[in-house]
Amino acid sequence: MRPGELRKALVDAILPAYRGRSSAGLGEWLAGHVVLRPTESLDRPGKYDPSFTPYAASLLWSFWTDPEARELVVRKSSQSGLTVNTLGLVVRLVAEQPGNVIYAIDSASEARNISRRLRAMLEDCELTGGLIEEAGDDMTHLAYRLPGMNVWLIGAGSAGPLANKSAMLGVADELDKHSEIPGEAGTLDLLRQRLKAVEAGKLVAFSTPTVEGGQTQ
């Protein structure tokens, strides 16, 4: 390999670890970089509108940037915007702060649905679209292998998919609907185990309340 080719190869290999980080809040950042398809937002397709769900974006970013905060558990309304803003946070991490992510939701079919939504946002973001295209076979329905990170999308109800994984961010979506695993810890405890090996790992859990005594209460 010629010196110039070697230099380029080294730069291409190292550069993803030094991607710049914006000082903007989450809502402002999403407005500048994320496009929502009609399948994601029928009423407001196009560029993310930070005025639509400002509290969800502000809450998530305040939590993410607080060095002392480790867990955020929220009982939400069905139109709170927490899911789309959490997916937006994952897009921002892919673009600026790579680190493993585990996203657990109540069923395998919902995990595939979340995967479709996340992939669309990643493909349409100018900062991450090229990474998705380059990933090729490293992108499956429920696992993304990207520069410096993995994203796993898991349907709750089986401890197996959570085994042997560690993550910077763990998400439990629709937590109160997660089925119990006989003889196993609940989703929150399983995610805590996956996060404890990572310095400053963070857990976000939210759900529309469905049963009295649910995990978000």
C-alpha positions as CSV (number, residue, x, y, z in Angstrom):
1,M,0.0,0.0,0.0
2,R,1.4,3.4,-1.0
3,P,1.9,6.0,1.8
4,G,-1.0,8.2,0.6
5,E,-3.3,5.2,0.5
6,L,-2.2,4.1,4.0
7,R,-2.8,7.6,5.3
8,K,-6.3,7.7,3.9
9,A,-7.1,4.2,5.3
10,L,-6.0,5.3,8.7
11,V,-8.0,8.5,8.6
12,D,-11.1,6.7,7.4
13,A,-10.7,4.2,10.3
14,I,-10.1,6.8,13.0
15,L,-12.3,9.7,12.0
16,P,-15.6,8.2,13.2
17,A,-14.3,8.2,16.7
18,Y,-13.8,12.0,16.5
19,R,-17.1,13.1,15.1
20,G,-17.9,16.6,16.4
21,R,-20.7,17.1,18.9
22,S,-23.2,19.9,18.7
23,S,-24.0,22.0,21.8
24,A,-27.7,22.3,20.7
25,G,-30.5,20.8,22.7
26,L,-32.2,17.7,21.4
27,G,-35.2,19.4,19.8
28,E,-33.0,22.0,18.1
29,W,-30.6,19.3,16.8
30,L,-33.5,17.1,15.5
31,A,-35.0,20.2,13.7
32,G,-31.7,20.7,11.9
33,H,-31.0,17.1,11.0
34,V,-34.1,14.8,11.1
35,V,-36.9,14.3,8.6
36,L,-40.1,12.5,9.6
37,R,-41.7,10.5,6.8
38,P,-45.6,10.4,6.5
39,T,-45.5,6.9,8.0
40,E,-43.9,8.4,11.1
41,S,-45.9,11.6,11.4
42,L,-49.0,11.8,9.2
43,D,-50.0,15.3,10.5
44,R,-46.5,16.8,10.4
45,P,-44.3,15.0,7.9
46,G,-41.0,16.6,6.8
47,K,-38.5,18.3,9.0
48,Y,-38.8,17.6,12.7
49,D,-40.9,20.4,14.3
50,P,-39.4,21.1,17.8
51,S,-42.6,22.9,18.9
52,F,-44.8,19.8,18.5
53,T,-43.5,17.8,21.5
54,P,-41.0,20.2,23.2
55,Y,-41.3,18.8,26.7
56,A,-40.3,15.2,25.6
57,A,-37.2,16.5,23.8
58,S,-36.3,18.8,26.8
59,L,-36.8,16.0,29.3
60,L,-34.7,13.5,27.4
61,W,-31.9,15.9,26.8
62,S,-31.8,17.2,30.4
63,F,-31.6,13.6,31.5
64,W,-28.9,12.6,29.0
65,T,-26.6,15.5,29.8
66,D,-26.9,15.2,33.6
67,P,-23.8,13.4,34.7
68,E,-25.5,12.3,37.9
69,A,-28.7,10.9,36.4
70,R,-28.9,7.2,35.6
71,E,-32.5,6.3,35.2
72,L,-35.6,8.1,33.8
73,V,-38.9,6.3,34.3
74,V,-42.0,8.1,32.9
75,R,-45.8,7.4,32.8
76,K,-46.8,9.0,29.5
77,S,-49.9,9.8,27.5
78,S,-50.3,8.2,24.1
79,Q,-49.3,11.4,22.3
80,S,-46.4,12.5,24.4
81,G,-43.8,12.1,21.7
82,L,-41.4,10.2,23.9
83,T,-40.9,7.3,21.4
84,V,-40.1,9.5,18.4
85,N,-37.8,11.7,20.5
86,T,-36.0,8.7,22.0
87,L,-35.5,7.4,18.5
88,G,-34.2,10.9,17.6
89,L,-31.8,10.7,20.5
90,V,-30.5,7.4,19.1
91,V,-29.9,9.0,15.7
92,R,-28.0,11.8,17.4
93,L,-25.8,9.2,19.2
94,V,-25.1,7.5,15.9
95,A,-24.1,10.8,14.4
96,E,-22.1,12.3,17.4
97,Q,-21.5,9.9,20.3
98,P,-21.3,6.2,19.3
99,G,-22.1,3.7,22.0
100,N,-24.2,0.5,22.2
101,V,-27.9,0.9,22.5
102,I,-30.5,-1.7,23.6
103,Y,-34.1,-0.8,22.8
104,A,-36.6,-3.2,24.3
105,I,-40.3,-3.1,23.6
106,D,-43.2,-5.4,24.5
107,S,-43.1,-7.8,21.5
108,A,-41.0,-8.9,18.6
109,S,-43.5,-7.5,16.1
110,E,-43.2,-4.1,17.8
111,A,-39.4,-4.4,17.9
112,R,-39.5,-4.8,14.1
113,N,-41.8,-1.8,13.8
114,I,-39.4,0.3,15.9
115,S,-36.6,-0.9,13.7
116,R,-38.4,0.3,10.6
117,R,-39.0,3.7,12.2
118,L,-35.4,4.1,13.4
119,R,-33.9,3.0,10.1
120,A,-36.0,5.5,8.2
121,M,-34.8,8.3,10.4
122,L,-31.2,7.2,10.1
123,E,-31.4,6.9,6.3
124,D,-33.0,10.4,5.9
125,C,-30.5,12.2,8.2
126,E,-27.6,13.6,6.2
127,L,-25.2,12.8,9.1
128,T,-26.1,9.1,9.3
129,G,-27.5,8.1,5.9
130,G,-24.1,7.3,4.5
131,L,-23.3,5.1,7.5
132,I,-26.4,3.1,7.0
133,E,-25.7,2.7,3.3
134,E,-22.1,1.5,4.0
135,A,-23.2,-0.9,6.8
136,G,-24.9,-3.1,4.2
137,D,-25.2,-6.7,5.5
138,D,-24.4,-5.4,9.0
139,M,-27.9,-4.0,9.2
140,T,-30.6,-6.6,10.0
141,H,-34.2,-6.1,11.2
142,L,-33.3,-6.3,14.9
143,A,-29.5,-5.5,15.0
144,Y,-27.5,-2.7,13.5
145,R,-23.7,-2.8,13.5
146,L,-22.5,0.7,12.9
147,P,-19.1,2.5,13.4
148,G,-18.3,2.4,17.1
149,M,-21.6,0.9,18.2
150,N,-24.3,-1.7,18.0
151,V,-28.1,-1.1,18.2
152,W,-30.2,-4.0,19.3
153,L,-34.0,-4.0,19.1
154,I,-35.6,-6.6,21.4
155,G,-39.1,-7.8,22.0
156,A,-39.5,-8.3,25.8
157,G,-40.5,-11.8,27.0
158,S,-37.2,-13.6,26.7
159,A,-33.9,-13.0,28.6
160,G,-31.9,-14.6,25.8
161,P,-31.5,-11.6,23.5
162,L,-30.3,-9.5,26.4
163,A,-27.5,-11.9,27.3
164,N,-23.9,-11.0,26.7
165,K,-24.6,-7.5,25.7
166,S,-23.5,-4.2,27.3
167,A,-24.9,-0.8,26.4
168,M,-24.5,2.9,27.0
169,L,-28.2,3.5,26.6
170,G,-31.0,1.1,27.5
171,V,-34.6,1.8,26.5
172,A,-37.7,0.1,27.8
173,D,-40.7,1.2,25.7
174,E,-44.2,0.5,26.8
175,L,-42.8,-1.0,29.9
176,D,-46.1,-1.9,31.6
177,K,-46.9,-4.2,28.7
178,H,-43.7,-6.2,29.0
179,S,-44.5,-9.8,29.8
180,E,-42.9,-11.4,32.9
181,I,-40.3,-14.1,32.3
182,P,-40.7,-17.0,34.7
183,G,-37.7,-17.3,36.9
184,E,-36.1,-14.2,35.4
185,A,-35.8,-10.5,36.5
186,G,-38.1,-8.0,34.9
187,T,-37.0,-5.8,31.9
188,L,-35.7,-3.0,34.1
189,D,-33.4,-5.2,36.1
190,L,-32.2,-7.0,33.0
191,L,-31.4,-3.7,31.4
192,R,-29.6,-2.5,34.5
193,Q,-27.4,-5.5,34.4
194,R,-26.5,-4.7,30.7
195,L,-25.7,-1.1,31.6
196,K,-23.6,-1.5,34.8
197,A,-20.5,-2.5,32.9
198,V,-20.5,0.8,31.0
199,E,-19.4,4.0,32.8
200,A,-22.3,6.4,32.9
201,G,-24.8,4.0,31.3
202,K,-28.3,5.4,31.2
203,L,-31.7,3.8,31.3
204,V,-34.9,5.3,29.9
205,A,-38.2,3.6,30.5
206,F,-41.7,4.9,29.7
207,S,-45.2,3.5,29.2
208,T,-48.8,4.5,28.9
209,P,-50.3,3.1,32.1
210,T,-52.2,-0.1,31.5
211,V,-52.5,-2.0,34.7
212,E,-52.5,-0.9,38.4
213,G,-49.1,-1.7,39.9
214,G,-47.3,-1.6,36.6
215,Q,-43.5,-1.1,36.5
216,T,-43.7,2.6,35.8
217,Q,-45.7,3.3,39.0
